[in-house]
Amino acid sequence: MVAGVIHFLATGGTIAMQRSDRAGGNVPALDGQALLALAGDVSGGALVTVEDWERMPGVHRGPAELWALRERVAELVEGPHPVAGVVITHGTDTLEETAYLLARTVGSDVPVVITGAMRTSSDPDWDGPRNLRDAFRIAADPGAAGRGTMVVFGGRVLPGRATVKLDAFSPDAFGSPHAAPLGSVEREGVRWSSGSPTSVKPLPVHGLSAQVAIVPLVLGDDGRLLDLARPRFDGVVLEGFGRGNVPPGVLPALRRWLSEAKPVVLASRCPFGETGGEYAFEGGGAQLFELGVLPAGPRSASLARMELLLCLSAQVPYGAEG
């Protein structure tokens, strides 16, 4: 680990919550300094500065709050006097959206590390201290430079552009089904499993101005939800079956989206694998792509939505430079 300034942005989430008998459940309670005190020594020789950005559940954060956080991170790592690293604690429910946004829009060699917890300090198996210590170890490690935004959870280091929450309750909640982990945090140190980092040009976006929906499809779907969403949204991500096949009853509504030049992206409801065009039956992926539907690529539905939101806001094609 190297000396330098690691900036800690505390934004809330389960890691900052405690059990309240009065409220009947977990509520925000701990600020950044309290989290550091409970986590133990995280500095590793670095100077740690603490900023209490917010103290809220992840699901309370909307586009405005998300973009404000992005702007603060960009200021810290792209400004005239960048810090050596940034650690962010975040609610796990929407951690993947924030990680994707930062990974796609912040361009700097300074590592940005996001973590959180699935348990609170009121629980005997609280995973917050370990995750927080691991996050600081990664932020201060020389091998983290140039790797952009990363998620550190349960000892694994995951790429910010590919991290999704795979389990609603287990402390081992996060993975990257469409990309290999970057490394791991072990007792003897950080072990990087991937090669040298490669720079990625950030998407030129200046805010989250577009409106993008996700519409999960069901057996016998007739496209009614698609039609209801069309007047209010600029684009949509379809969560199809398997390789991206959809019920044929969806096709008329889908064509109405495309006739208005509103992009439709096809993702799979499966956590692993991508949509493809092998199936040429009515509603099969081959037909959808022929109509002009865009494949989600190596993205879950939630990350495909973030990509489409960013691309529409930047007025560039889906997946541009990414």
N, C-alpha and C positions, 0 to 999 in steps of 0.2 A: 504494500500500500504506500501511497505517496502523500506527502503533506500538501495542503491546499485548503481552499474554502469549499466545503460541501454545504449547500443551502437546502434546508429542510422545509418543504411546503406541506403543512398539515391541513388537509381538506376534509377531515371527518371520515365517516364510514364506520363499520363495525369495530375496527381496531380502536377507535376513540369512544366506544360506547360502554356503558355499564348497565347492569340490571337495576331497574327501578320498580319497586313493589307498588308504588303509587300509580305509575303509568301502566303497570302490568306487563312490562317487557323491557327490551333494551332501548336506550335513548342516548343521544350524544352527551358526553360528559368530560372527556379528557382533551386538554390542549396539547400543543406540540411539546412543551417543556415537560408536562406530566408523562407523555409517552416516552420521551427520552429517559426520564428518571426510572421508569418501570422497565425499560429495555436494558438498562445497564450501559456499559461503555460501548459507544458506537463509533467514536472518533477515529481510532487507529492512527493517531498523530495528526489528523486533519482538524482544522478549525470548523466547527459546526455552527452555522447561523440558523435561527428558527424563525419562521414566519407562519402565523396562524391565519391562513388564507380564508378558510371557511370551516365550519363544523356542522356538516349536514349529511344525511344519508345520500348515497349516490343517486337514487331515483328522484331526489328533489332538484337535481341539477338539470337545467334546460339548455338550449343552444346558446343563450346569452352568457350564462355562467360558465359553460364549457369553453366558449371562445375567450372569455376574460382570463380563464386559467391558462389557456394556450398563449395568450399575449404576455402574461407574466413570465411563463417559462422561456419564451423567446427572448424577452428582455434580459433574463438572467444569463442565458447561454450565448446570445448573439450580440450583446451590448459591447461597449468599448472596454469594459473590464469584466469579462466573463468569469464565472465561478469555475471551480474544478469539476463540479458535479452537482446534480440536483436529485434529491430524494423526495418523492411525493407519496403520502399515504392517502388512500382513496377507498371509497365504498366499492365492494366487490361486484355489486349488481351491474354497475355501468363502467367498471374499470376498463373493459376492452374497448369501449368507444373512445374514452380519453386517450388510451395508449395508441390507438390507431390514428386519431387526430394529430397527436404530437409527432408520431413517427412519419406521417405523410406531409407535415407542414413546417416542421422546425428543422432547419439545416445547420448543424454545428457538430464539431467533433466532441463537444462536451457531453458526457453520458447523462441521460435522464432516466432515472430508475423509479418505477412505480411499484408499490406493494400495498398490502392491507392485511386483513385477518378475517377468518371465518368464525372465530370465537371472540368473546369480550373478556376484559380483565376480571369480570365476575365469575368466569368459568375456570374450572381447575386445569383445563387443557388449552388455555389461551395460547394461540399461535402468533400473536402479535409481536412479542419481543424477538423471537427468532427471525421472523420475516424482516423486521426493521433492522436488526443487526446485519443480516445478510445484504439488505439493500444498500446500506452504507459501505459494506465491504466491496460491493460491486462498483459503486459510484467512485470509490477511491482507488480502484485497481487500475494499473497502467493498461491492462488489456481491454478495458472498457472503452477507451478513447476511440471515437469513430464508429461506434456501434449504434449510435442514435438512441432511440427510446427503447427501453427494455422493461419487462415485467419480471420481478423476482418473487417467487412464491413457493413455499415448501421445499426450498433448497435448489430449485431449478431457475435458470436464467432463460427467459423466453423472448423472442423478438416482438416488439410492440405492434408490428403490422400483422401478426399472425396469432396473437393470444386471444383465447376465448375461455369463458367460464363453462366448464363441463360438468360440474357437480354442484347441486344447490346447497349442500350441507357439509361435505367432507372438507377437512383442512387442506387436502390435496385437490383443490378445486379447479386449478387452471392448467391448460395445456395448449399446444399449438398443432392441431391436426394437419395443417397444411404446410408446416415448416419444421425443421429440426430445431431442438433446443440449442441455445448458444453456448450453454455451459452449466455448471453447477457450483454451489458453494459447499465446500467440504471442510472438515475440521482443520486440515492442514493448509487450506487456502482455496483460492478460486481456480477451478479447472475449466478452461475454455475448450469446447469441443468442436467449434467451427474454425475455419481458416481466418485469414486476415480480413478485417472489415472492409466493405466496399461502399464508397460514398453513393448516396442516392439524392438526386436533385429534388428538393421539396416542391410540392405542388403550389403554384402561385395563387393562393386564395387569401382573401382579406376579410372573411366573415362567413357565417353560416346562414346565408340568405335564402337558400332553396328549401322546399318542403318535399320530403321523400317518405313514402309509406312502405311498410312491409305487409304483404298479404299472404298468409299461409293458406295453401289449398287443401281441400278435404275431398274424400270420396264423393263422387257425384256433383262436384262443384259446378254451379251454373254461372259464375262470374258476377253475382250480385254485389259482393264486397268490392270487387274491382271497379264496377260502375259507380258505386257510392263514393269511392275514394277519388275518382278521376277529376271532378271539378275542383277539388281542394289541394291536389298535390301536383308537383312538377315532374315527378318520376316515381317509379314503383319497383320494388324488389319482390318477385314472386318466389315463394318457398315451395318448390315442387317436390315430387317424389323421386327417390333414387337418383338417376343420372339427369333428372330435370324434366321428367314426363309429367303431363298435366291432364286432367279430365277434359274431354273434347268440348264439354259445355262451357268451358272458360274462353274458348277461342273468339267468339264474337266480341266479348268485352275487351279482350286483349287487342283485337284489331282496332277497336275504337281508341284505345290509348295510342297506338302507333299512328293512326290516321291524324292525330293531333300533334304528332312529332314529340310526344312525351316518351322518354326512354323507359324501356322495360328490361330489367335485369333478372336473369333466371338463376336462382341458387337452389341448393338441395337441402331437404330437411335432415339429411344424414350428416353427422358430425365429421366424417372422414370422406375423402374423395371429392371430385368436382363434377359439375354438370357436363354432359357431352351430347354429341349428335348422332349416336349410333342407331336410334330408333326412329323409323320413318312412318309409323302409324299415325292416325289422327291424334294430335296432342303430344306426339313424341318430340324429343329434343331436336331432331333433324328438321321437322316442320317449323318449330318455333324459331330456330336460327334462320331458316329460309325467309321467315316473315320479317325478320329484323330484330328479334329479341337478342339481347346481349348476354353471353355467359358470365357468371359471377367470377370465374377464375378461382384462384386459391383463396377463397373467402367464404366464411359462413354468411348467413343472411344478414346478421347484424353488422358485420364488417363490410359486406357488399353495400348495405344501405349507407354506411359512413363514406365509402368511396364515391357512391353516386351523389350523395349530398355535397361532398367537397368538389367534385367535378362540375356539377351543375352551378354551384356557387362561384366557381372559378371560370365558368363558361368554356370548359375544355371537354373533350370526349371522355367517356368512362374509361378508367384505367390509364389515363394519359401519363406517360413517363413512369408508370408504376407496374 
